Amino acid sequence: MQMAVQANQNGQPPVPPPGERVALVTGGNRGIGKEIARQLSLMGMTVLIGCRDEARGKDAAAELAAAGAPVRPEVVDVGSRRSIEGLMKRIEETYGRLDVLVNNAAVLLDRGVPVLEVEESVVRETLDTNFFGVLNLIQLAVPLMKRHRYGRIVNLSSGLGAFQSIEVLPALKGQSSAYRISKTMVNFLTCLAALEVDGREIKINAVCPGRVRTDMGGEDAPLSPTEGADTAVWLATLDADGPNGGFFRMRMKAEW
């Protein structure tokens, strides 16, 4: 699926029509990721959902297809650089491009555990998925995006990773530290990576979806998956004048 890219009269490359864009949503077999994938598919994109379990990926793809939003499951362990390299090679060979990357896959392994008690192995496993997975995907996706001079990268973060959360949520104290630190690192990675791209053809932003009714957010969360996915989808479809290197909640800038 190769497409020559020519500059328009203003010297800017044309934005690929939705039907010619390829999007990858990690952790796209459930929760917010599945809803993001659904919405992008309905916009006409070719959507790949990355998941560790092949059967669950196929089940999610069948469910979305039945709802009129076809997606294509891809097996990937975002905690493994080798697995990510294999996925990106398949994407390059099959589609020749990647226009949208939504880094949604994440784990929460230390819910409620104080920072003075969290095990090092839990911290390392959390960072492998939540931080290094995002880093590796960005590093491998950007060169592919540069070929066609278009890309949107959205990193799913959390307000729990913001320094402001220490003051806003004092009752949490040092709980869930591995997860929170991983999201703080994702936020700073977003800032640094955004400095390495031009900001018009390729954009990299982070989003806090809020507390959503998913396995991670809980059944009593105030937001539906549709509401939680909204800002991520907005960032994934920004035009050339949209923001780069920001952190957003409800389509508004959030505090780091």
N, C-alpha and C positions, 0 to 999 in steps of 0.2 A: 504494500500500500504506500508507494512512494508518491510524493507530490512536489513538483517544482515550486519554489517560492520566489515570487518577483515583487519588487517594491512597487508601491502605488505612486500616484502623482506627488504625494507629499514626502516621498522617500522612505516611508515606513512600510514594513512588510504587511500584507493583508492578513487579517485575523482569520485563521482557518474556520470555515463554517462548522457548526456543531456536528453535523453528520460526518465530517472528516477528522474529527478529533478523537484521540484515544486517551482514556482516563484509567488510572489505577487507583483503587481504594483499598488500602490494607485493612485487615480486620473487617472486610466488607460482607461477611456472612451473617452478621447479627448486629443488633443495636443501632447506634448512630451510623456506623459504617454502612450497614445495609440500606438505611434510609438515604444517605448521601448517594450511594450507588444508584438507588431507584430514581432519585430526582435527576441525576446526570443522564441516566439512560433515557428518561422521558424527554430530555432536551435534544436527543438525537445522537449522543456520543456513543462510541464503542467503549463499554465499561468493563474493566477487568476487576474482579474482586479477589484479593489475595487472602488466603487463609491457610493455617497449618494442616487442617484436617480435610482431606480430599472429599470425603463423603459429605461433610457438613457444607462444604463449598458447593457441591452439586445440588444438595437439598435447597440451599438458599437461592441458587440460580434458577432452579425449577419453580420455586415460589414466586420469585420476581417476574419470571417469564409469564407465569399464569396471570399475573397482575398487569401485564402489558409493558413490562420494563425489562427486556432481556439483558442479561449480563453474562460474562464468561468467567468461570472460576479458574483461578491459578493457585497452585500449591506453593507456599513460601513460608519459611520460618524467618521472620524479620530479626530474630536474635542471632542469625548466622549470616556472615558476609558472603560465604560461598553460596548459600541458598538464594540470597538476593542477586548475586552475580548471574546465577542460572536463570532466574526470572527475567532479568533485564536483557539477557542474551536472547531468550525466547521472544520477548516483546520486539526487540530490534529485528530479529529474523522474520517474524510473522507480520508485523505491522509497519516496520520501518520508522516508527515515530512514537513519542510519548508526549502528550500535550498537557495533561493534568495529572498531578500526583497528590493524593490525599493521604497523609501519614496519620492514620487513625488507630492502628493496632497498638494496644498497650495492655499492661498488666498492673493489678493492684494486689500485691502479695502481703502487705504489712498493715492492713487496715486496723487502726486503733493501737498499734504497737508503738510504745515510746521509743524515741531515737536512742536512748541509752540502753535499750534492750534488743533492738533489731539485730538480726544475725547478718554477718558480712555476706554470706552466700545469698541471702534474700536481696540485699542491696545490689550485688553484682548481677543477679538474674534480672532484676528490675531494670537496671541500666542497660543491659544487653538488648532488651526489647524496646524499652521506652526512649532511650537516647541513642545508643549506637545503631539501632535499626533505622532510626530517622536519619542519622548522619550518613550511613552507607547508602540509603536510598537516594538522598539528595545528591551525594557525590556521583552516583552512577546515572541519575536521571538528567541532571543539568547538561552534560555534553550532548545527550540525545535531543534535548529541547533546543540547544543552540544550533543544531543542524538546520532546523526549520524555523528558527528565530521566533519561537513562541513557546511559552510554558507558564503554568500556574501551579505553585506548590503550596499546599495548605497543611500546616502542622497542628494536629489536635492537641491542645495543651489544657491547662486547668488553672482556675483562679487560686487553687491550693498551692500552686507553684510560684505565685507572685509574692514578693516580699511584703506587699500590703496585707496579705492574709494573716501575718503574725499579729497585726493590730486589729484587723477586722474580725478575726476568728480566734480570739485568745483562748477559748475553752479547748481548742484542739491541742494547744501546747506543742509538744514535739512529736505528736502521733503521726503515723503514716508517712514517716520521713523519707523512706526510699522512694515512694511514689512522688511525693512533693518535690524532692530534690531533682528527680528525673525530669519533671516538668519545668522546673527552674532552668535546668540545662537546655531543654528544648527551646525555651524562650530566648535564651542568649544565643543559641545556635541559629535561631531564626534571624536575629539581628545581624550576626556576622555573615551568614550565607547571603542575606539580602544585599550586603555591600559588594558581593562578588558578581552580582548580575546587574544588568543594565537598568532594571526597574520599569521598563516599558514592555519590551518583548517578553521578558521573564520576570515573574514576581514571586516572592516568598513571604508568606504571612503566617501568623499563628492565631488560633481561635480558642476561646473558652466557650464550650457549648452550654455551660450551665449544668445544673443537676437534672439529669434526664432519666426517665423511667426505662432503665435498662438493667442488665444483670449487675453492672457496676454501680449505677446510680440508685437502684432500689425501687420497689413498687410505689413508695410514697413520695418519689421525686415530683417536683412541681411541673416539669416540662415533658411534653411528649417527644418521641424521637423526631417527628417532623419539625417541631420547634427547635430542637437541639441541632438539627442538621442545617437549618436555614443559613446561618452566617457562613458556615463552611462552604456551602454551595455558592453563595454570593462571592466569596473570595476565589473560588475555583473558576469563576466565569467573569472576572473583572475585565473591563476594557483597558486600553493602553494608559488611560489617565488615572486608573485606580491606584490605591496605596501599595507600597512595597516596604517590607520590614516592620510591619505593625502587629499589634496584639489586639484582638477584637472580641467583643461580646455583644450580642444583639445588634450587630452591624455598627457598633460604636466602639471607639477606642477604649481599651481597658488599661488599667494600671499594671505595670510590670511588677 
